[in-house]
Amino acid sequence: MGKLFTSILLLLLIITKASGQRDNLNGKILELIKNETDQYRNIYMDLHKNPELSLMEFNTSGKMADELRSIGFDVTSGVGGTRVVGVFRNGNGKVIMLRTDMDALPVLEKTGLPYASTEIKKDASGNDSPVMHACGHDLHMSVWLGTLKTLIALKNDWKGTIVAVAQPAEEVSGGSIEMIRDSLFQKFPKPDLALCYHVSAELPAGTIGYLPGPIFAGVNSAEITVYGKGGHGALPHTTIDPIVLSARIILDIQTIVSRQINPVKPAVVTVGAIHGGTRSNIIPDEVKMLLSIRFFDEEVCTQIREALIRITKGDAIAAGLPEDRMPMVEFSNQNTPPVVNDQELVLKAVQYMKVILGNENVVQVDPAMVAEDFGKYGRTDEKIPIALFWLGGVNQKKYIDHIAHGTNMPPLHNSSFAPDFDPSFKCGVSAMTRTVIDLLRNKK
C-alpha cells in the first residue's frame, strides 16, 4: 500500500505540475499581449492609413522587414519582388511557417475612421485609383507581427524554427505561386506545416472559426467576347445585336449551377462586368463580359468551363452568327485552387486554441465560396500540411445588434468594412501563439 500511495502521489504531482505549466504559459502569453497591444494598434493604424495595391507593396514590405529585424529574425527582402521572409532558429525541432498577406484593394474608403485611407495611387494599368484595406490584411499583418514578437519573448518555452512569410498580391492570386516559383521552400527551411488567419466580417471579435478539410473555394476567371453585327439603333433588323445576345447568354449561364451541376457540389458562376457600346443609337459590334467561377471540386470547374463554351456558341448560332463570329471564351491562367485544411493539423490547433480562449470561442464554421491563394502552399511537391482559420473581427455590440435586430454588418471588400482591432488582435495573437508553442512541443 505504501508503494501504491507513493506512486499515486507522484502521478498527482506530475499532473499538477503540468497543469500549472499550462496555466502559467497562458498567463505569460496574455501578459505579453497586454503590453504589446498599444504598439501594434499604432502599427495597424499606420498600415490602414497607408495601403498599397497588389505587387506594389514597397513601403509595406519595408515596414514588415524592419519589424521582423527588430524582434530578432534573419530577414530576406525582395524575394521575387516585394516579398519578405524572416527566419528565427531556436534549436532543434519542427519548422512552422506563419504567413500574412500585405496588399489592399482599389476601394474608396467610407468608414469615417480618423485613420481612414485617403490614398489615391496608380493601378497596374496606370490609372488613378483609391486604395483601402477592405479585406483586413492590415489586421493580418498586425496579428502576425504580434504573434512573432510574443513567440520570440517566450523562446525558452519551445524549440524549433519559425519561418515568417509576408506575401504580396493575395488579392490577385499571384503572390503565393511566385514565392513558390522563387524557391521559397529551397532557399529557406522547408516547413513541416503552415498556418494563417483571415479576418471574418461575420464572426464576433474574440472568436476563431475553423473547419477541417476544404474551407475556401477555388476560383478561376473568364473573359467572354460576344461578337455581333453592328449598325444603327433605328434599324435593328439589319444587325445582330451583341448586347441582346449577351443578355441571353447571361440568363443561360444561370442554368449551369442550377441545372447542370450536381446540387451537393457547391459552385458559383458570377458575371461581374459587362461592357458594350458607346452611344444610345449605335448597336455595337461586340460586348465583353468578365466572370468568376468558384468551386471546391476540380471536375466541377472543368464542367463549368465546358458549359460556358457550349452555351455561348449555341446562343450565337441561334442568333444567326456565322462560324467565324462565334464568341471567344478565355480563361485566366491564374487558377486559385480551394484551400484544403489538413484535418489532423486543424483538430490539434483547435485543441490548443481552446486551452487559452475557452471552448465557446473556437467554433466550427461552414465552407465559404471566397478564395485565398494560401491554399497553393499546400499543393506543392513538398505536400505541406496547411491550416487557415477565420479570425472574428466584428465588434461584439454590433454583432449582438445584428443577431437581435438584423442591423447591417459590412462584408469584406466593402467600403465600410473595419474590424474591431483590440479584441481581434488579442484573440488572434493569443490563439496562434499558444498553438505554435504546443505544436512545437508536440513531437508527433
C-alpha positions as CSV (number, residue, x, y, z in Angstrom):
1,M,0.0,0.0,0.0
2,G,2.9,2.3,0.8
3,K,4.4,2.0,-2.7
4,L,1.0,2.4,-4.3
5,F,0.2,5.5,-2.3
6,T,3.7,6.9,-3.2
7,S,3.1,6.2,-6.9
8,I,-0.3,7.9,-6.9
9,L,1.0,10.9,-5.1
10,L,3.9,11.2,-7.6
11,L,1.4,10.9,-10.5
12,L,-0.8,13.6,-9.0
13,L,2.3,15.9,-8.5
14,I,3.2,15.4,-12.2
15,I,-0.3,16.2,-13.4
16,T,-0.5,19.2,-11.1
17,K,2.9,20.4,-12.3
18,A,1.9,20.0,-16.0
19,S,-1.4,21.8,-15.4
20,G,0.4,24.6,-13.6
21,Q,2.8,24.9,-16.6
22,R,-0.1,25.2,-19.0
23,D,-1.8,27.8,-16.9
24,N,1.5,29.6,-16.4
25,L,2.0,29.7,-20.2
26,N,-1.4,31.2,-20.8
27,G,-0.6,33.9,-18.2
28,K,2.7,34.7,-19.8
29,I,1.1,35.0,-23.2
30,L,-1.7,37.2,-22.1
31,E,0.6,39.5,-20.1
32,L,2.9,40.0,-23.1
33,I,-0.1,40.7,-25.4
34,K,-1.4,43.3,-22.8
35,N,1.9,45.1,-23.1
36,E,2.1,44.8,-26.9
37,T,-1.4,46.0,-27.9
38,D,-0.7,49.7,-27.9
39,Q,2.3,49.2,-30.1
40,Y,0.6,47.1,-32.6
41,R,-2.5,49.2,-32.6
42,N,-0.3,52.1,-33.8
43,I,1.2,49.8,-36.5
44,Y,-2.3,48.7,-37.6
45,M,-3.5,52.3,-37.9
46,D,-0.4,53.2,-39.9
47,L,-0.9,50.3,-42.3
48,H,-4.6,51.0,-42.6
49,K,-3.9,54.7,-43.4
50,N,-1.2,53.8,-46.0
51,P,-2.4,50.9,-48.1
52,E,-0.8,49.7,-51.3
53,L,-2.2,47.7,-54.2
54,S,-1.1,44.2,-55.3
55,L,2.5,43.9,-56.4
56,M,3.1,47.5,-55.3
57,E,3.6,46.9,-51.6
58,F,7.0,48.5,-51.5
59,N,6.6,50.6,-48.3
60,T,4.5,47.9,-46.6
61,S,7.1,45.2,-47.2
62,G,9.8,47.5,-46.0
63,K,7.8,48.0,-42.7
64,M,7.4,44.3,-42.3
65,A,11.1,43.6,-42.9
66,D,12.1,46.3,-40.3
67,E,9.7,44.9,-37.7
68,L,11.0,41.4,-38.2
69,R,14.6,42.5,-37.8
70,S,13.7,44.5,-34.7
71,I,12.5,41.3,-32.9
72,G,15.4,39.1,-33.9
73,F,14.6,37.5,-37.3
74,D,17.1,36.9,-40.1
75,V,15.3,38.8,-42.9
76,T,15.5,38.4,-46.7
77,S,13.6,41.2,-48.5
78,G,12.6,41.3,-52.1
79,V,12.1,37.6,-52.6
80,G,10.8,37.6,-56.1
81,G,9.6,41.3,-55.7
82,T,8.1,42.8,-52.6
83,R,8.1,39.6,-50.7
84,V,9.7,39.2,-47.2
85,V,10.9,36.1,-45.5
86,G,12.1,36.0,-41.9
87,V,13.7,33.0,-40.2
88,F,14.2,32.5,-36.4
89,R,16.1,29.4,-35.4
90,N,15.6,28.3,-31.8
91,G,17.2,24.8,-31.5
92,N,16.2,21.5,-32.9
93,G,12.5,21.0,-33.7
94,K,9.8,21.4,-36.2
95,V,9.7,24.2,-38.8
96,I,6.5,26.2,-38.7
97,M,5.6,28.8,-41.4
98,L,3.4,31.7,-40.4
99,R,2.1,33.7,-43.3
100,T,0.5,37.1,-43.7
101,D,-0.6,39.0,-46.8
102,M,0.0,42.7,-47.4
103,D,-2.0,44.1,-50.4
104,A,-5.0,46.3,-50.3
105,L,-7.9,46.8,-52.7
106,P,-9.0,49.5,-55.2
107,V,-11.8,50.7,-53.0
108,L,-12.8,54.2,-51.8
109,E,-12.9,54.0,-48.0
110,K,-16.1,55.2,-46.3
111,T,-15.6,54.1,-42.7
112,G,-15.2,57.6,-41.3
113,L,-12.4,56.4,-39.1
114,P,-9.8,59.0,-38.0
115,Y,-7.1,56.9,-39.6
116,A,-9.1,56.1,-42.8
117,S,-7.2,55.8,-46.0
118,T,-7.3,58.8,-48.4
119,E,-4.7,57.2,-50.7
120,I,-5.1,57.6,-54.5
121,K,-2.5,55.5,-56.4
122,K,-1.7,54.3,-59.8
123,D,-3.0,50.8,-60.5
124,A,-1.4,48.2,-62.8
125,S,-2.9,49.9,-65.8
126,G,-1.5,53.3,-64.8
127,N,-4.9,54.7,-63.8
128,D,-5.5,56.6,-60.6
129,S,-7.4,54.5,-58.0
130,P,-8.5,54.9,-54.4
131,V,-6.9,52.3,-52.1
132,M,-8.2,50.7,-48.9
133,H,-7.5,47.7,-46.7
134,A,-11.1,46.5,-47.2
135,C,-10.1,42.8,-46.7
136,G,-8.4,43.1,-43.4
137,H,-4.8,42.5,-44.5
138,D,-3.7,45.3,-42.2
139,L,-5.1,43.3,-39.3
140,H,-3.5,40.2,-40.6
141,M,-0.1,41.9,-40.6
142,S,-0.5,43.3,-37.1
143,V,-1.6,40.0,-35.6
144,W,1.2,38.2,-37.4
145,L,3.8,40.6,-36.0
146,G,2.3,40.4,-32.5
147,T,2.4,36.6,-32.6
148,L,6.0,36.6,-33.8
149,K,7.1,39.0,-31.1
150,T,5.3,37.0,-28.4
151,L,6.9,33.8,-29.6
152,I,10.3,35.3,-29.5
153,A,9.7,36.6,-26.0
154,L,8.8,33.1,-25.0
155,K,11.6,31.3,-26.8
156,N,12.6,29.4,-23.6
157,D,9.2,27.6,-23.8
158,W,9.8,26.0,-27.2
159,K,12.4,24.7,-29.6
160,G,12.3,24.8,-33.4
161,T,12.3,27.2,-36.3
162,I,9.8,29.9,-37.3
163,V,9.6,30.9,-41.0
164,A,7.7,34.2,-41.2
165,V,6.3,35.0,-44.7
166,A,4.9,38.4,-45.7
167,Q,3.3,37.7,-49.1
168,P,2.2,40.3,-51.7
169,A,-0.6,40.1,-54.2
170,E,-3.1,37.8,-52.5
171,E,-6.0,39.8,-53.9
172,V,-4.9,39.0,-57.4
173,S,-3.9,35.5,-56.5
174,G,-0.3,35.7,-57.7
175,G,1.8,36.2,-54.6
176,S,2.0,32.7,-53.2
177,I,2.8,30.9,-56.5
178,E,5.5,33.5,-57.3
179,M,7.1,32.9,-53.9
180,I,7.0,29.1,-54.5
181,R,8.5,29.5,-58.0
182,D,11.2,31.7,-56.5
183,S,12.3,28.6,-54.5
184,L,10.7,29.6,-51.1
185,F,11.0,26.0,-49.9
186,Q,14.5,25.5,-51.2
187,K,16.1,28.8,-50.1
188,F,14.7,28.7,-46.6
189,P,13.9,25.9,-44.1
190,K,11.1,23.8,-45.5
191,P,8.1,24.0,-43.2
192,D,6.6,20.9,-41.5
193,L,3.3,22.9,-41.6
194,A,1.9,26.3,-42.4
195,L,-0.7,28.5,-40.6
196,C,-2.5,31.7,-41.3
197,Y,-5.6,33.7,-40.5
198,H,-8.2,35.5,-42.5
199,V,-10.4,38.1,-40.7
200,S,-14.1,37.4,-40.7
201,A,-16.8,40.0,-41.2
202,E,-19.4,37.6,-39.8
203,L,-17.8,36.3,-36.5
204,P,-17.5,38.4,-33.4
205,A,-14.1,39.7,-32.3
206,G,-12.6,37.4,-29.8
207,T,-13.6,34.2,-31.6
208,I,-11.9,31.8,-34.1
209,G,-13.6,29.9,-36.8
210,Y,-12.3,26.6,-38.0
211,L,-13.1,23.8,-40.5
212,P,-11.1,20.6,-41.2
213,G,-10.9,19.9,-45.0
214,P,-12.0,22.4,-47.7
215,I,-12.7,25.8,-46.1
216,F,-12.3,28.3,-49.0
217,A,-13.3,27.7,-52.6
218,G,-11.1,27.6,-55.7
219,V,-11.6,30.4,-58.2
220,N,-11.0,30.9,-61.9
221,S,-11.9,33.9,-64.1
222,A,-13.1,34.1,-67.6
223,E,-13.4,36.8,-70.3
224,I,-16.1,36.3,-72.9
225,T,-16.1,38.4,-76.1
226,V,-19.5,38.3,-77.8
227,Y,-19.5,39.3,-81.4
228,G,-22.3,40.8,-83.4
229,K,-23.1,42.8,-86.5
230,G,-23.3,46.5,-85.6
231,G,-25.4,49.2,-87.1
232,H,-27.9,52.0,-86.5
233,G,-30.1,51.7,-83.4
234,A,-33.1,52.6,-85.5
235,L,-32.5,49.7,-87.9
236,P,-32.1,46.7,-85.6
237,H,-33.3,44.3,-88.3
238,T,-30.1,45.0,-90.2
239,T,-27.9,44.0,-87.3
240,I,-27.2,41.1,-84.9
241,D,-27.2,42.9,-81.6
242,P,-24.4,41.6,-79.3
243,I,-26.0,43.3,-76.3
244,V,-29.2,41.3,-76.6
245,L,-27.1,38.2,-77.3
246,S,-25.1,38.8,-74.2
247,A,-28.3,39.2,-72.1
248,R,-29.4,35.8,-73.4
249,I,-26.1,34.2,-72.6
250,I,-26.1,35.7,-69.1
251,L,-29.5,34.2,-68.4
252,D,-28.5,30.8,-69.8
253,I,-25.3,30.8,-67.7
254,Q,-27.6,30.8,-64.7
255,T,-28.7,27.3,-65.6
256,I,-25.1,25.9,-65.2
257,V,-25.2,25.7,-61.4
258,S,-29.0,25.3,-61.1
259,R,-29.5,22.6,-63.7
260,Q,-26.1,21.1,-64.8
261,I,-24.0,20.8,-61.6
262,N,-24.7,18.1,-59.0
263,P,-26.6,20.1,-56.3
264,V,-24.5,18.5,-53.5
265,K,-21.3,20.1,-55.0
266,P,-21.1,23.8,-54.3
267,A,-20.4,26.2,-57.2
268,V,-20.9,29.8,-58.2
269,V,-20.7,31.5,-61.6
270,T,-20.8,35.3,-61.4
271,V,-20.9,37.8,-64.3
272,G,-19.2,40.7,-62.6
273,A,-18.8,43.1,-65.5
274,I,-20.3,43.7,-69.0
275,H,-19.0,46.3,-71.4
276,G,-20.5,47.2,-74.8
277,G,-21.5,50.1,-76.9
278,T,-20.7,53.8,-76.9
279,R,-24.0,55.6,-77.7
280,S,-27.7,55.1,-77.3
281,N,-28.3,55.0,-81.0
282,I,-25.5,52.6,-82.1
283,I,-25.7,48.9,-81.9
284,P,-22.0,47.8,-81.3
285,D,-20.0,45.1,-83.0
286,E,-19.0,43.3,-79.7
287,V,-19.6,43.1,-76.0
288,K,-17.1,41.9,-73.3
289,M,-18.1,40.2,-70.1
290,L,-15.9,39.3,-67.1
291,L,-16.8,36.2,-65.0
292,S,-15.7,34.4,-61.9
293,I,-16.0,30.7,-61.3
294,R,-15.9,29.3,-57.8
295,F,-15.8,25.6,-56.9
296,F,-14.5,23.0,-54.4
297,D,-14.2,20.2,-56.9
298,E,-11.8,20.5,-59.9
299,E,-14.2,18.4,-62.0
300,V,-16.9,20.9,-61.3
301,C,-14.6,23.7,-62.6
302,T,-14.0,21.8,-65.8
303,Q,-17.7,21.1,-66.2
304,I,-18.5,24.9,-65.8
305,R,-15.8,25.9,-68.3
306,E,-17.1,23.4,-70.9
307,A,-20.7,24.6,-70.3
308,L,-19.7,28.3,-70.9
309,I,-18.1,27.4,-74.2
310,R,-21.1,25.3,-75.3
311,I,-23.8,27.9,-74.1
312,T,-22.1,30.9,-75.7
313,K,-21.6,29.1,-79.0
314,G,-25.2,27.7,-79.0
315,D,-26.7,31.1,-78.4
316,A,-24.5,32.7,-81.1
317,I,-25.7,30.1,-83.6
318,A,-29.3,30.7,-82.6
319,A,-28.7,34.5,-83.2
320,G,-27.6,33.8,-86.8
321,L,-23.9,34.5,-86.4
322,P,-21.5,32.7,-88.9
323,E,-18.8,30.3,-87.7
324,D,-16.1,32.9,-87.8
325,R,-18.1,35.2,-85.4
326,M,-18.5,32.7,-82.6
327,P,-17.9,34.1,-79.1
328,M,-14.4,33.9,-77.7
329,V,-14.1,32.4,-74.2
330,E,-10.7,32.9,-72.5
331,F,-9.9,31.5,-69.1
332,S,-7.3,33.0,-66.7
333,N,-4.1,31.2,-66.2
334,Q,-4.2,32.3,-62.6
335,N,-6.3,29.5,-61.3
336,T,-6.6,29.6,-57.5
337,P,-7.3,26.1,-56.0
338,P,-9.5,25.6,-53.0
339,V,-7.9,26.0,-49.6
340,V,-8.0,22.5,-48.1
341,N,-7.1,22.4,-44.4
342,D,-5.2,19.4,-43.1
343,Q,-7.7,17.7,-40.9
344,E,-5.3,16.4,-38.3
345,L,-3.5,19.8,-38.0
346,V,-6.7,21.7,-37.6
347,L,-8.0,19.5,-34.9
348,K,-4.7,19.7,-33.0
349,A,-4.7,23.5,-33.3
350,V,-8.3,23.8,-32.2
351,Q,-7.5,21.8,-29.1
352,Y,-4.6,24.2,-28.2
353,M,-6.7,27.3,-29.1
354,K,-9.5,26.2,-26.7
355,V,-6.9,26.0,-23.8
356,I,-6.4,29.8,-24.0
357,L,-9.7,31.1,-25.5
358,G,-12.2,28.6,-24.0
359,N,-14.4,26.2,-25.9
360,E,-17.1,28.7,-26.6
361,N,-14.8,31.0,-28.5
362,V,-13.5,28.4,-31.0
363,V,-16.3,27.4,-33.3
364,Q,-16.7,25.2,-36.4
365,V,-17.9,27.1,-39.5
366,D,-19.3,26.2,-42.9
367,P,-17.2,26.3,-46.1
368,A,-17.1,29.7,-47.8
369,M,-17.1,30.5,-51.5
370,V,-14.4,33.2,-51.1
371,A,-10.9,32.3,-52.4
372,E,-7.4,32.6,-50.9
373,D,-4.1,31.7,-52.5
374,F,-2.8,30.4,-49.2
375,G,-4.0,27.0,-50.5
376,K,-1.2,26.9,-53.0
377,Y,1.4,26.4,-50.3
378,G,-0.2,23.0,-49.5
379,R,-0.3,21.9,-53.2
380,T,3.5,21.8,-53.9
381,D,5.6,18.8,-54.3
382,E,6.5,19.1,-50.6
383,K,2.9,18.4,-49.6
384,I,3.0,20.8,-46.6
385,P,0.0,20.5,-44.2
386,I,-1.8,23.8,-44.0
387,A,-4.4,25.3,-41.8
388,L,-6.3,28.6,-42.4
389,F,-8.6,29.9,-39.6
390,W,-11.2,32.7,-39.6
391,L,-10.3,35.4,-37.1
392,G,-13.5,37.1,-35.8
393,G,-13.5,40.8,-36.5
394,V,-17.0,42.2,-35.8
395,N,-17.5,44.5,-32.8
396,Q,-19.3,42.5,-30.1
397,K,-22.1,45.1,-29.7
398,K,-22.7,45.3,-33.5
399,Y,-22.7,41.6,-33.7
400,I,-25.4,41.3,-31.0
401,D,-27.4,44.1,-32.7
402,H,-27.2,42.2,-35.9
403,I,-28.4,38.9,-34.4
404,A,-31.2,40.7,-32.4
405,H,-32.3,43.3,-35.0
406,G,-30.7,42.4,-38.3
407,T,-28.6,45.5,-38.4
408,N,-26.0,45.7,-41.2
409,M,-22.5,44.2,-40.8
410,P,-20.3,45.4,-43.7
411,P,-18.8,42.5,-45.6
412,L,-15.3,42.0,-46.7
413,H,-14.3,44.2,-49.7
414,N,-16.9,46.7,-48.6
415,S,-16.0,50.4,-48.4
416,S,-17.3,50.5,-44.8
417,F,-15.6,47.3,-43.5
418,A,-13.5,47.9,-40.4
419,P,-12.5,45.2,-37.8
420,D,-12.6,45.8,-34.1
421,F,-8.9,45.9,-33.5
422,D,-8.2,45.3,-29.8
423,P,-10.3,42.2,-29.2
424,S,-9.4,40.8,-32.6
425,F,-5.7,41.4,-32.0
426,K,-5.7,39.9,-28.5
427,C,-7.6,36.8,-29.7
428,G,-5.5,36.2,-32.8
429,V,-2.2,36.6,-31.1
430,S,-3.1,34.5,-28.0
431,A,-4.6,31.7,-30.0
432,M,-1.8,31.5,-32.6
433,T,1.0,31.8,-30.1
434,R,-0.5,29.0,-27.9
435,T,-1.0,26.9,-31.0
436,V,2.6,27.3,-32.3
437,I,4.2,26.6,-28.9
438,D,2.1,23.5,-28.4
439,L,2.7,22.2,-31.9
440,L,6.5,22.7,-31.4
441,R,6.3,20.9,-28.0
442,N,4.4,18.0,-29.5
443,K,7.0,15.8,-31.2
444,K,4.4,13.9,-33.3
